[in-house]
Amino acid sequence: MASYASCKFPLVDKFKDYGEKNKVVGFIDSVLSGFGQIVLSDNPVTGLLVMLGIFLGAPSQLLAAVIAACAASATAFLIGVNADLVRHGLYTFSGAIVGLGISLWGYSVQPVYPQLLIYAAIGGIVSVVVTAAINAFLSKWEAPSLSVPYCVTLMMLIPALLLTGKMDPQIYSLPQVGQVTDAFTGLDVNTFFTSAVAGVGEICFQVGIPSGVCLMLALLVSSRVDLVSAFCCAALGTGFAAVLGLPTDNILIGLYGYNAALVGMGLFGRAFRMSVGNAIFTAIMALFSVLLTAAMGVAFMPLGIPVAALPFAVIVIMCVIGREHLSRFQPISILLWGVPETIEKALKEQEHSEKQAG
């Protein structure tokens, strides 16, 4: 499942190879790859760029995320999770996101509190157990857990922090017919573009163009296909949210773009082989993610829990489980999941081998 495909990283290859011999380097690799897996890549360079994007948005959130990621990696190694899976960051990225989420939704102010770091470490540990359980459940359908583990972990921990933190839940509102024209015409070309970039940045819960640019650079490093998919789908989600008349403030900071961006990366070239038909289907599902995000926001608001990337996970997992009924698209085994470039290369090698054998 090596995922660094668009560019060649000889030093990264050596770093990962050395990590198999040295436990300290292997641990560092698991943490960096975990941050890379936030954008579906186990490239540690991608992970560093994701960390930079978080730092530019909120340094305290990065500290909480690093603490949680380290706790998750240590726990996964300690309980005996397959070392290759841990090294690929597949048990670490949920911990990193939980740390981000606790910092964002558990405390409304930025300074680092000791209890914040304690909760982040606990969240990282819990996320490993949740990941193992959900992976076991979804294995019968050969479906990935994606963001479900960290969403479930946050759903358990964030309400508990109501007693110890300073929660300020995001208020969601349903679109009204009278808002449609105003919301659509209120976005000029520049605002629309920056909102789409902000949507990419919201993948790691960061508000602001610098974070969005860093996340796009992280995608460029790991996969040019993912970069195009993420930005195009974020733009579609942003435009669709405006047409529906969803809250303008939420649109501007990318809250309706990031699930769409993740859907683009999850479906195009990863869950299904790249094709024109798959591109159209992915675009439709990206638009649907906006509706699902708004609906979940209304449903979750009374509970004080965040939607996070649950819409993305629900859509992609449903498509993977129902792949037999999507006969026009070629499904891809999760064992091949890397980035679209590595997947396409593996598929062509398989076809070549089968042709020679036949």
N, C-alpha and C positions, 0 to 999 in steps of 0.2 A: 504493500500500500504506500510505497514511496510517492510523494505528491509533488516534488519540485520538478516541473516539466518545461515551462516556457523558456527558461534560461538554464544554462549549465552552471553548476556550483561545485567546482572541484574541491574547494575548501570545506564546503558543507558535507560532501561525501566523506571526506577524511574525518571530519568532526564526528559524524554519525558512526563511522566504522570504529573510531577510537572509543566512542561511547559504549560499544559492546564489550570492550575490555576494561574500561575504567568506570566504576560505579558512580563516581562524582560527576564525570562528564555525561554519563548516561542520564543522571538525574536532571542536570541542567538542560540536556536535550529534550527530556520529557516536558519540562516546564515551558521552554521556548516553543516546542512543537504544539503544546497545548494552546498557547496564545495564537499560533498559526491556524489551528483547527477552528478558531472562531470564524475564520473565513474559509473553512473546509480545506485547509492545506497543512501538511506537517513540516513545511519548510521553516527551519528556525529563523532564517532571515525575514521571512514573512512575519513570524512571531515577534521579532524585534520591532518591525514597523508598526504592527498592531499595538504593541506596548507604547511606542512613541505617540501614536494617535490618542491613546488613552491619557498619556501624560499631558499632552497639549490641551486636553479637555478638562482633566481634573487629576492632579498629582496624587491626591489622597485616595482616589478610587484605584489608581494603579497600584499603590502600596497594598490596599486591601485585596486586590486581585492577585498580586504576587504571593501574598501570604496564603490565600486560599488555594492557589495553584500548587504551591509547594506542599501544603498539607494534603491535597488530593493525590499528588504523585507519590509522596511518602506512604500514604495509606494504601494506595493501590499496590505498590511494591511489597509492602509489609504483609498484606493479606494474601498475596500470591496470585494476583491477576497476571495474565499472560504478559510477560515483559515486553514483547514486541508491540502489543496494543498500548501499553503505557508509554513506551518510547515514541510511538506515533502521536501521542497527545490525546488519545481517545478517551482517557479517564481523567485527563487534566483540564481540558478546556471547560468542562461544566463547572469545575471548582473555580476557575478564573472568573467565569461569568457570575457565579454566585457571589464571589467577593465584590464584583462590580455592583451587583444588584443590592447587596446589603448596604454598601456605602451610599448608593444612590437613593434607595427607598427607605432605608432604615434610619438615616440621619439627613436632615434637611440643611445642615451646615457642613462646610468642607474640612475644618480642622480634624486631625486624626485623634480619635479617642482610644484609649487602651481597650475598652470593651468592644469597639468596632473591630479591632484586629483579632480579638478572641472569637467574636461571632463569625468573622471571615474564616478563621481556621476551622471552627466547628462546621460551618457551611461547606467548606472544601471536603472535609471528612465524610459528612453525610451524603454529599453528591456522588461519592464513589460507590457507596452502598446502593443508592438509588439507581445509579447507572447500571450496576451489575444486575439488579433486579429487573429493570426495564429491558435490558439487552436479552436476558433470559426469556422474558415474556414474548418479545418480538422475534426471537430467533426462529420460532415455528413458522413464521412467514418470510424468513430471511430478509427482514426489514431493519434498517438502522434506527437507532434511538434519537439521533440528531440532537435537537435542543430540549427534548422532553425531560431528561433528567434534571437539568438546571432549572427548568420552569417549575417542575414539581417540587424541587428543593426550596425554591424561592416562595412557592405557595405555602409551604409549611413554616418557613422561618419568618417571612415578612410580617404576617399577622402577629406572631409572637413578639416582634419588636415594638408593637404598638405600646407595650407597657414600659419599654426601656428606651426607645428611640423617640424621634420627633417626626412621625410620619406625616406626609402631606400628599395623599393620594391624588393621582392625575384624574381630573374630572373629564369624562367623556360626554359627548352630546350627540344625539341623533340628527341627521341632516334634515333640513326643512326645505320644502319646495321653493319657498321664497328666497332661499339663500343661493340657489344654484347659479344664477346669472352673475350675481355680485362676486361670488367666490371665484368663478372661472375668469371673469374679466379683471379681477384684482391681482392676478399673477402676470407680470410682464416676463419677457424672455429671460432676462438676467435673474429674476427672482425664481423662476421655474428651474433654471439650471442649478442655482445654488441650493435650492430645496432638494433637488435630486441628489446632489453631492452630499448634502446633510443626511439624506436617507441612508446612504452607504455608511456614513460615520455612526449612525444610530445602531448599526450592527453591534457595536461595543458600547452602546448607551451613551454616546458622547454627542453633545450639541456643539456645532460650529464647523465652519469650512475647513480649518486646519486639520481637524480629526478626520473629516471626510476625505481630504486629499491624501492623508497618510494611509487610510484604509484602501484607497484606490491604488496607491503605490504598492501596498502589500499584495494586492490582487495582481498587479502587473508583474511583480516578481514571481508569483507562483503560477499564474495562468492568465494569459491574455484573453482566452475565451471566457473565463469567469469574470474578468474585468468588464468586458462588453455586456455579458448577460446581466451582471449586477447593476450596472449603470442604466442600461435600457429598461430593465424591469423597475428600478427605483423611479425612473422618469415616468413610466406608465402608471405606477401606483400614485405618484404625486399628482399627475394630471387627472386621474380618475377620481381621487379624493376631492380635488377642486371642483370637478363637474358635479359630484354628489353634494357639494356644499358642506363638507365636513369642516370642523373648526380650523380656521385659517392659521392660527398660531401653531397648532399641531402639524399642519402641512408644512409650514415654513421650517420647522426644526427636524423634519424628516420622519415623523412618527408613522406615516402611512407609506413610506418608501422602503424601510429596511426589511420588513417581512417579504415584500415583493422582490427585493434584491436577493434575499436568501432563497426564495422560491426559484428565481432564475438560475442561480448556481446549483440548486438541488436537482432540478429536473433536466436542464439542458446539458447534455453530454455527460451526466453523472447517473441519474436514475434511468435515463433512456439515451440511446445513441443520438448524436447530433444529426438533425435533418431539418428540412423546411417545415414539415408537419410538426415536428417536436418543438420548433421555435414558436409556431403559432399557438400550440397547446400551452406551452410555458407562459406565453404572454397572457393568455386567458386566465390561467391559474394565478398569475401575478395580480391581475385585476381582482380576482375573487378574494385574494388575501386582504385587500383593502376592506371589503365588506366583512370578512371574518374578524379582522382586527377591530373594527368599529363595534361589531356585535359582541365580541368577547369583552371589550372595554366596558360596555354597558352592563353586561352580566357580572363582571368581576368587581365593578366599582363599589357595590355595597359591602363586599368582603374585604376591601382594602388590599387586594393582591394585584400584582402587575400582569399584564398580558405577555410582555416580553416577546420572545420569538415562537410562542406556541402556535400561532396561525401557520407559520412556515412549516413547522414539524407536522402538524395535522395534515396539511395538504400533501406534502411529499410522501409521508408514510402511507396515506390513503392510496396515492397513486402507485406506490411500490407494491402494496398488498393487492391492489386490483390490477396489476400489470397484465394478467392473462386476458382481461377484458379490453385492454388498450392494444388491440392486435395490430394497429397500424405502426406502432412504435416498437423498436427493438430494446427490450429491457436489459439492464446491465447488472450482473451479480455484484453484491456489495463487496465480494472478495477482490474485485477489480477496482473498487473506488479509490481513485487518487484525485487527479484533476482531469478535465476533459482530454487534455493532450496525452497523458499517460494511458488513459482508458482507450482512446482511439488507437494508439499504437499497439496496445495489448490485443485489441479486437482484430486488428489487421494481421498481427502475427498468428493468432489463432486460426483465422480464415486461411492464411497461407499454409499453415501446417496441415489443416484439414484437406486443403486442395491437393497438397503433395501426397498425403496419405490415401486420398481417394483415387 
